[in-house]
Amino acid sequence: MRRSKNQTTPFYQPCREIPLPKREKDRYVDATTQRVLKVANRRICMACAFFIVLLCVILGRLFCLTVLDYKSSTPRSLRLGGEENLSRYNIVDRNGTVLATTLTSWDISVNPTKVKNPEEVAHQLAEKLEGVSEQELLEKLQSDSNFKYIKRGATPNELEAVNWLGYHFLTYEVVDKRAYPQGSLFSHILGGVNIDNVGISGIEKSFDNELQSHEVQLSLDASVQEMVRTALQNGIQKYKAEGGLGMVMDIHTGEILASVSLPDYDPEKPAGKDELERFNMPTLGVYEFGSVFKLFNTAMALENKVVKVTDIIDATHPLKIGKKTMEDFHGQKRPLSVAEVLIHSSNVGSAKIALEAGYEKQREFLKKFNLFEKLPIPLPERGMPLYNTKDKWADIETANVSFGYGIAVTPLHLIAGVAALTNGGFYNVPTFIKDGNKDKPMVQVLDSQISEQLRHMMWAVVNWDPWTKNPAKHYAVGGKTGTANMKDGHSYNTNKVRTTFVGIFPVTEPKYIVQITLLNPKGIKETSMYNNAGWNAKTVGLNLINELAPYLNVSPVMDYQPPEFVQKAIETSLIKNGRKK
Amino acid sequence: MMKWMVNCFLLVLAISIGIALFLMKQRVVEYEKELNELNNRILMDRREIHTLKADWAVLTEPSRLRRLLAESGVQQIKVQQIVSPVEVALKPVPVPPVKPFDLNEIEEAP
């Protein structure tokens, strides 16, 4: 029911009707309404501003996602898969040859309780699966367990063959398996992974995180590695040695091109191997290297101006220090020039030079070549040198160190040190990574002229005797041998030796350095029953250099003439030893 | 009348845009499917290349190459075979004999 305008009720109070303004001047709003309107307007403006800002943010984000960053915003399903999907990336050599890779394989398992005729099944599976015996399978199939692995890491061919048998009780699980296409060639350096593909040794362990996201390129060269391994293996067989190691290093960059430790093992089947097979001698083993250390001794004396290359050292009689008497193995029993001390590897001469210099200079010099500390190489297997850590060395210790006893270092320490002695005097920490030392500054540890003199003397060590065969004579090889007695408990066994040859080529402009070490080689008829380094390790090393040089693009040096002091030393040696041709 | 026409026009426009969007969406779905198939094929090819690389590494294993070379009678290069470019004597290239010029062989122009 509609009420009339004049009708009044207790609750309904008709108010005054405000006429709508016709014109602007007629508009009238009272103060309260004005205030309310003002607040409302402000709130509407704020809401509008909020929504405009929100819209701008959304538009901006859309612009970023669609225009600026469209690649990363592409849905994963639309993105290219491929190598980024690998669970563990490849390890390759310096030329890109695959050394370690991840391949898809299958774990085949069985529920033995569902197998009704285990004999027949075992027979058929044994025919299809490689490396699994029928007896072994039968035992698994007859067990009371609900789950047994038939084969872990089966190949696609094996999987297909087993699948065709049509057994419902077999289950297949896809897994990634680490494979080493080069077999045992790089076993010690690459190391291995556990069943979950986590690195447990070698490069696999050091670069465990990196290998999750990208490939790792080593400085090693598969061809050089194979040459070294073959030469070393032949040497071990020929000289009936217990084992050996071989290394090749770029003398200027410190990049290791080959590192072999024999005996070795198949990295895909590391279980059950003995300690020697799994031991990485080049980086982990610490050894006394004997006369090779005379290179450091000679360089130290020349650097400290204790002697000159033409100075004469009396090596006529054995040297007596306290109760110990030192003798020369190749006893010349005459005064020798410093060059001749190195050429004839005189213990007496070296000891006298070292004693003249004093233990402080000797120790300071060796320290510059990192011979007292672990090398910062990218491998978990790193050996710590052994030496007398006392403040003062006795004369007998100084004399011993001068010819490589009383200090044990890894072969890697030795090769890096000799490289620095002969490359112009620059020390590089050895690296297993390609271009690993590219951005690192080289440290000069020896005067370049002394380094050059040392190279010429090393050439004379290898070439002074024209009656000695040198298969690599055209490559101007310089080197030094070392024969050290091996320890049996706390004393030295004079029948067991460790022989080492370190060679650089060519001495005119050295590019590579090679080290060969044989463990306990025996004398054979060809070596007149001698077992020292000059007869075995040096021969292996020179044969290796002869094979390596053409591969490494090292040209023969036909017109090499040693400097006068070396010529004089050779001339004297030939006359005194009656070796002149 | 005008208002009605505008409304009709907008309705037609909305329906047209709707149909166009639907068709475009269908095409995008098809392209996505095609792209996924292509990506899967590329992925499979890459995996195959990855496996082939491992196979290649096995086939070019240096000890295997050494054995193959020995079987085929290839020997290691000798120092005497390496010479510098200066030492290589240039062999004279045989020049084909030039036929003497005979005026009688020239045909007269017609």
Contacts between the chains, C-beta under 8 A, distances in Angstrom:
chain1	res1	chain2	res2	distance
A	77	B	36	6.3
A	78	B	32	6.7
A	78	B	35	5.9
A	78	B	36	7.0
A	78	B	39	7.2
A	79	B	39	7.4
A	80	B	39	5.5
A	80	B	42	6.1
A	80	B	43	7.3
A	81	B	39	6.2
A	81	B	40	7.6
A	81	B	42	7.4
A	81	B	43	3.9
A	81	B	46	7.5
A	82	B	42	6.6
A	82	B	43	5.6
A	82	B	46	4.0
A	82	B	47	7.9
A	83	B	46	6.0
A	83	B	50	6.8
A	85	B	43	7.3
A	86	B	50	7.5
A	90	B	53	7.7
A	97	B	57	5.8
A	97	B	60	7.1
A	98	B	53	5.4
A	98	B	54	5.8
A	98	B	56	7.6
A	98	B	57	4.0
A	99	B	57	7.6
A	101	B	50	7.2
A	101	B	53	7.1
A	101	B	54	4.8
A	101	B	57	7.6
A	103	B	50	7.9
A	103	B	51	6.4
A	103	B	54	6.2
A	104	B	47	7.5
A	179	B	54	6.2
A	181	B	54	5.3
A	181	B	57	3.7
A	181	B	58	4.6
A	181	B	61	7.0
A	182	B	57	6.7
A	182	B	61	6.0
A	183	B	61	7.2
A	185	B	61	7.7
A	185	B	62	7.6
A	185	B	63	7.5
A	222	B	61	7.8
A	222	B	62	5.6
A	223	B	62	5.0
A	225	B	62	7.5
A	226	B	61	7.9
A	226	B	62	3.4
A	226	B	63	5.6
A	226	B	66	7.0
A	227	B	62	7.6
A	230	B	63	7.3
A	230	B	66	7.1
A	474	B	79	4.3
A	475	B	79	7.9
A	546	B	79	7.9
A	547	B	76	6.3
A	550	B	76	7.7
A	550	B	77	4.9
A	550	B	82	6.8
A	555	B	82	6.7
A	555	B	84	7.3
A	556	B	79	5.1
A	556	B	82	5.6
